[in-house]
Amino acid sequence: LLFAQLGYFSPVFRGALLTALIGFWVVTSFFAGFVSARTYTMLGGTQRRMVTTGSAFLLSGALFSVFFISNLVLSLAGSSAAVSFFTLLTLLLIWLVVSVPLNVLGSFFGYKMEPVELPRKVNPAHRPIPEYSFMGPTAYVIVSGV
């Protein structure tokens, strides 16, 4: 309802919502690189280039490939919903020239920070695993209605 009030669904601004979503995706690629680097460092990983490359290309490349193939099918079927080649080229350039460097920059800042230490306490006394209660697993299935 908010987007309708702002005029994103108006025929005059065809594709404005999609353009805004793509812009948001490009800007948040910095945070994707940062979070992936912080998480990988927290888990003790050593292959930083692989994680940075994966966060920049894996999901985005899969989504672009699906979009490209579905657009190719639409073009071959002669549909008016197909996106022009210039628009596809523009999306590819936005991805490679803006999104990937922002992702790498976010990864750079994520790797520069100290790794997060998870709070953990290990109890040295072993605790036995309790046995089943008075009902067995079959009774639980019957009582739950499965």
N, C-alpha and C positions, 0 to 999 in steps of 0.2 A: 504494500500500500504506500509505503514511503517512497519507493522508486517511481511509482505511478504519479504521486504528487509532485515529484521533482521533474517529471517529464521524460523519464528514460524510456517509457514505452510508447512515446509519441511516434507516429510514422515519419515525422520530420527528422527526428534524431535516431534513425535506424542504426542499430548496432552500438549505441552509446553505452549501454549497460555492459556489453561484452568488452568494449574498449576500456571502461573503468576497471573491470575485473582483471584484464590483462595488465593494466598499469599497476594495480595492487599486487599482482603476482610478481611482477618484475621488481618492485620496491621491496617486497618481503623476501626476496632471494638472499639479501644480506643476512637476514635473521636465520634463514635455513642453513647457510654456511656456518654461521656462528654457533647455532645449537648443535649441528652435527659435529663440529670440531670439539665443543665442550663435552658432549656426551662421549665421544670416542676417547678423548683424553681421560675422562673420568673412569672409563672402563679399562684403561691401561693399554690402549692400542698403540702400535708403532708405525703402521703404514698410512701416514697422513695424506700423501698425495692421492692414494686410491680413494680415501673417504671424501676428499675435496672434489675430486673428479666425479665420483659417484653422486654426490649431492648436487652437483651442477648439471649433470647430464642424464642421469638414470631416469628419474620421474619425468623430467621435462622432455627428454628425448622420446620416451614411450608415448606421452600425450601428443607430442607433435606428430609422431608417426601415425598414430590412430587418426588424428585430424587430417593428415595429408592423404591417407588411404581412403578415408570416407569421402573426402572432397574429390579425390580422383574418381571414385565410383559415381558420385553425383555429376561430375563433369562429363563422364562417358555416357551417362543416362540422359544428358541434355537438360538437367534440372536448372531452374533459375536460382536455387538455393546455394549453388556452388560458389565458392569464394574465388576471386580472380587470382591469377598468378602473382600479380604485383602485391596483393595483400599477403599471400603466403610468403613471399620473399621478404616483405616488411616484418612479419612475425619472426621469421628466421633471423633476421638481422637484429631485431630487438633482443631476442634470446641470446645470440652469440656476442653482441657488442655491449649490452647493458646488463643482462641478468647474470651471465657467467662471471664477468669481472666483479660484480657486487657479491656474488657467492664466494668467490676466492678471497675477496677482501674480508668478508665476515668470517671465513675460516681462519684467515691470518690472525685476526683479533681474538678468535676463540682459542687458538693454539698458544697465543702469547700469555693468556691468563693462567694462573695456577690451577691445577686440577682440583676438582671438588672432592673432598674426602667424605665418604658416606659414613654416617654414624652407625657403628655396629659393635655389638658386644657378644662374645661367644661364651656360653655357659659351659664350663669344663665337665660338669656332671651329665652323664648320659641319662636320658629320660626314656622309659619304655613306651612303646606305642600301645595305646589301650586296645583291648580286644573289642569285638562287636558287643553291642548291648544285648538285651534279652531277645531282641528281634533280629533275624538275619536279613541279608540284602533282599531276599525275595519278599519278605513281609513289608519292607519299606516300599517296594515297587507296588504291591497290592494296596497298601494304605494310601499312597500318593495318587493313585488313580491312573497310573500309566498303563 
